[in-house]
Amino acid sequence: MDNIDTETIDTPAGPVRVGSVVKLSNWGGGTSTVTVTNVEENIKNGEPGLDAEGRWAYADQVLAVVAF
């Protein structure tokens, strides 16, 4: 997979960049609040997303941007 790093990505909750703190919807239920370590236009399957604390998520999993 060819991932393209970018400075920010748009999410339903607003823009996110490296260092942002976001609240994510977890697969299987629940939420997590994490610090973003990388944003990519193609995290998986051509969809934008982010890396945070050893995990990845699609942009549409961002429920809230706690700190931009």
C-alpha positions as semicolon CSV with decimal commas, in nm:
position;residue;x (nm);y (nm);z (nm)
1;M;0,000;0,000;0,000
2;D;0,129;0,345;-0,091
3;N;0,043;0,578;0,197
4;I;0,071;0,951;0,138
5;D;0,157;1,156;0,445
6;T;-0,019;1,491;0,471
7;E;-0,029;1,777;0,720
8;T;-0,400;1,758;0,807
9;I;-0,701;1,546;0,723
10;D;-1,067;1,639;0,736
11;T;-1,291;1,435;0,965
12;P;-1,661;1,461;1,050
13;A;-1,552;1,636;1,373
14;G;-1,321;1,884;1,198
15;P;-0,959;1,894;1,080
16;V;-0,696;1,679;1,252
17;R;-0,316;1,703;1,242
18;V;-0,020;1,541;1,416
19;G;-0,043;1,630;1,785
20;S;-0,422;1,665;1,784
21;V;-0,610;1,491;2,064
22;V;-0,918;1,312;1,933
23;K;-1,197;1,094;2,063
24;L;-1,236;0,782;1,848
25;S;-1,516;0,534;1,803
26;N;-1,369;0,188;1,865
27;W;-1,455;-0,114;1,653
28;G;-1,673;-0,333;1,873
29;G;-1,802;-0,041;2,082
30;G;-1,673;0,219;2,321
31;T;-1,448;0,519;2,265
32;S;-1,084;0,613;2,317
33;T;-0,916;0,950;2,354
34;V;-0,575;0,946;2,184
35;T;-0,298;1,175;2,056
36;V;-0,246;1,164;1,678
37;T;0,107;1,063;1,571
38;N;0,052;1,063;1,191
39;V;-0,219;1,154;0,940
40;E;-0,247;0,993;0,597
41;E;-0,465;1,044;0,290
42;N;-0,464;0,664;0,242
43;I;-0,457;0,487;0,577
44;K;-0,628;0,179;0,424
45;N;-0,845;0,103;0,121
46;G;-0,791;0,455;-0,020
47;E;-0,954;0,621;0,283
48;P;-0,800;0,901;0,492
49;G;-0,709;0,824;0,850
50;L;-0,463;0,854;1,133
51;D;-0,213;0,671;1,350
52;A;-0,236;0,722;1,723
53;E;-0,065;0,547;2,011
54;G;0,015;0,227;1,822
55;R;-0,315;0,195;1,636
56;W;-0,479;0,335;1,325
57;A;-0,830;0,462;1,251
58;Y;-1,029;0,588;0,956
59;A;-1,107;0,961;0,957
60;D;-1,478;0,886;0,995
61;Q;-1,409;0,720;1,332
62;V;-1,319;1,060;1,484
63;L;-1,611;1,162;1,707
64;A;-1,457;1,480;1,849
65;V;-1,141;1,688;1,823
66;V;-1,049;1,759;2,185
67;A;-0,744;1,971;2,094
68;F;-0,630;2,070;1,745
